[in-house]
Amino acid sequence: MTHRMPIRVYYEDTDLAGIVYYANYLKFIERARTEWVRDLGVDQGRLKAEEGIVFAVRRVEADYIQPAGFDDELVVHTSVEALTGARLVLKQDVLRDGVVLFASTVTLVALGGDGRPVRLPDVLRRTLH
């Protein structure tokens, strides 16, 4: 299952050369992860308030393949690569017209209130299996 989220490139997303500033791709994929989890029916605010669980990025591997520019219509694809006890590995690509511009693998961990890894929430595990 691949989640898709459209994004338009705004002027504020670009650098002096008029292309998307490299760090903004990380913002794009962060927004897509948030929408993906929301679409799965997981309320991250409630998860934190009721169970003390939050998600943190542990690792990002990124390849910048082609630039995107002002006013481009992009789509972020998010899919699960691996799921373990406390870890979730996602493949997140940013595409324009079906062409991958930015490819990443993101490792997330579930953390408890003390900042230590905890088992991924059952609601998420059930949804992803």
C-alpha positions in Angstrom: 0.0 0.0 0.0 1.4 3.4 -1.1 0.2 6.6 0.4 0.3 9.6 -2.0 0.3 13.2 -1.0 0.4 16.1 -3.4 2.6 19.1 -2.7 3.1 22.3 -4.7 6.4 24.1 -4.6 6.1 27.6 -3.3 8.6 30.4 -3.7 9.6 30.0 -0.1 10.7 26.4 -0.8 13.3 27.5 -3.3 16.9 28.8 -3.1 18.7 31.5 -5.0 18.9 29.3 -8.0 15.1 28.8 -8.0 15.2 25.1 -7.2 13.9 23.4 -4.1 16.3 23.9 -1.2 17.6 20.5 -0.3 16.4 20.5 3.4 12.8 21.2 2.2 12.5 17.7 0.9 12.8 16.5 4.5 9.9 18.8 5.3 7.9 17.5 2.4 8.4 13.9 3.5 7.6 14.8 7.2 4.3 16.3 6.2 3.5 13.2 4.1 4.3 10.9 7.1 2.0 12.9 9.3 -0.9 12.7 6.7 -0.2 9.0 6.1 -0.5 8.2 9.9 -3.6 10.3 10.1 -5.1 8.5 7.1 -4.4 5.2 8.9 -6.6 6.4 11.7 -3.9 7.1 14.2 -4.2 10.3 16.2 -0.7 11.2 17.2 -1.8 13.8 19.7 -4.1 11.3 21.5 -1.4 8.6 21.3 1.0 11.0 23.2 -1.6 12.2 25.7 -3.0 8.7 26.5 -0.1 6.4 26.1 2.9 8.7 26.2 4.1 7.4 22.8 5.7 9.6 20.1 7.6 8.9 16.9 11.1 10.0 16.3 13.3 9.8 13.2 16.3 7.7 13.9 17.8 7.6 10.4 17.3 9.1 7.0 19.0 8.0 3.8 18.4 10.4 1.0 19.3 10.7 -2.7 18.7 13.9 -4.5 18.2 12.8 -8.1 16.8 15.8 -10.0 15.8 19.3 -8.9 12.2 20.6 -8.5 11.4 24.2 -9.1 8.9 26.9 -8.2 5.3 26.0 -8.9 6.0 22.3 -9.6 3.3 19.9 -8.6 5.0 17.1 -6.7 3.7 13.9 -5.1 5.2 12.2 -2.1 4.9 8.4 -2.1 5.1 6.7 1.3 5.2 2.9 1.8 6.3 0.5 4.5 9.6 -1.3 4.0 9.9 -3.0 7.4 8.2 -3.2 10.7 9.8 -4.5 13.9 8.9 -4.2 17.6 9.8 -0.5 18.1 10.9 0.4 14.6 9.2 1.3 11.3 11.2 1.7 8.1 9.5 3.7 5.3 10.3 4.3 1.7 9.5 7.9 0.8 9.9 9.3 -2.7 9.1 12.7 -4.2 8.0 12.6 -7.8 7.1 15.0 -10.5 5.1 13.7 -13.4 5.9 10.1 -12.3 9.7 10.8 -12.2 11.5 10.3 -8.9 13.3 13.5 -7.9 14.2 12.6 -4.4 14.4 9.1 -2.9 14.6 8.3 0.8 14.5 5.6 3.4 13.4 6.8 6.8 13.7 4.8 10.0 11.3 5.8 12.8 11.2 4.6 16.4 8.4 4.7 19.0 9.5 6.4 22.2 7.9 6.5 25.6 7.7 9.4 28.0 11.2 8.7 29.2 12.6 8.9 25.7 13.4 5.2 25.5 12.2 2.9 22.7 8.8 1.2 23.2 6.8 -1.2 21.2 4.9 0.3 18.3 1.3 1.0 19.2 -1.0 -2.0 18.5 -3.4 0.2 16.5 -0.5 0.9 14.1 0.7 -2.6 14.0 -2.7 -4.0 13.2 -3.2 -1.5 10.4 0.1 -2.3 8.8 -0.1 -6.1 8.9 
